[in-house]
Amino acid sequence: MTTEQPGSGGFPAVRPRRLRQHPVLRDLARETQVSAHDFILPLFVRPGRSIKKEIASMPGNFQLSTDRLVEEVGADRLAAAILEPVQGEGGFVVPPAAFVQGVAAYCRERGILLIADEIQTGFYRTGRRFGVEHFDVTPDLMALAKSIADGLPLAAVIGRSDLMDAIPPGGLGTTYGGNPVACAAALAVIEVLERESAGARARALGARLLERFRAWQAMWELIGDVRGLGAMVAMELVTDRRTREPAAEATNVIVAEALREGLVLVKAGAGKNIVRFLGPLAITDDELAEGLQILERAFSRVCTAVSGSR
Ligand SMILES: Cc1ncc(COP(=O)(O)O)c(C=O)c1O
């Protein structure tokens, strides 16, 4: 049990003005290269603790973090909190329900808007239409994009009608906003996703991926963790299963090996050691099987080479 108290020095002193310059934030931005996350995640990371461990203890350190947030920023000065129901670029981190519900309750009690970033989780990728549905939480606003129009450029903000209606006519404009072709594509996509039970397809894909990835984990030490929600399934590659030291170099080699056979992978995670499934829900069983075979061959080559050189 931690004895750290808010303000006891357990957290870095983060002044809003200097937030971006803070060493913890700078390190995180460098490590993750996801500058959009700069403002939220570091408040949950204590100095000397690994990001991974802090995420694992999210509900526990949530109180400390929010207390510090109030102390440094002031809840009354916070307009909104943005949360990915399942972290995408962060490495498919599925948070405990208590964490998501804790953030939602915290925001609700203080009049802070809760914005769910469903850009990566949205449109059934987690097995439900939106990721927040898994946590029984209703956000005030949601950011949507990617799957919304099956590749045509479109993004959307949806939310409580009083918030959406607060913008006066003509108050919101963008160069490409409301493109009629992209909007028509989105309507068609939504219809097809519902008609073809995309949620069930995502869950079936996820079950297949989990089974295969776990079988590989049993074979290869390199795979330290297999996790996911719906079709958002990932493997965490480590040099040591106990310390979970990121195997960034081996991840690079796996990605390069897979690419040589035509399988494009995009690694993720703060340690650049997460291999994730980012296939479309419309992938056929044959395409999935082919992709998995390529990936298995890549692991087999890399893992055999490593154990052979020991
Ligand atoms: C969770 C999440 N939010 C936001 C974005 C950025 O979306 P856009 O390129 O539509 O601005 C991405 C892009 O990868 C994302 O994964």
The ligand as a Gaussian input file, in Angstrom:
#p B3LYP/6-31G(d) Opt

LIG

0 1
 C       -7.208000       7.530000     -30.776000
 C       -6.873000       8.524000     -31.850000
 N       -7.282000       9.793000     -31.720000
 C       -7.024000      10.722000     -32.672000
 C       -6.321000      10.393000     -33.804000
 C       -6.092000      11.440000     -34.837000
 O       -7.123000      11.360000     -35.741000
 P       -7.183000      12.306000     -37.017000
 O       -6.069000      11.880000     -37.902000
 O       -8.518000      12.035000     -37.611000
 O       -7.031000      13.700000     -36.542000
 C       -5.864000       9.100000     -33.991000
 C       -5.090000       8.728000     -35.184000
 O       -4.461000       7.724000     -35.276000
 C       -6.155000       8.138000     -32.990000
 O       -5.746000       6.855000     -33.100000

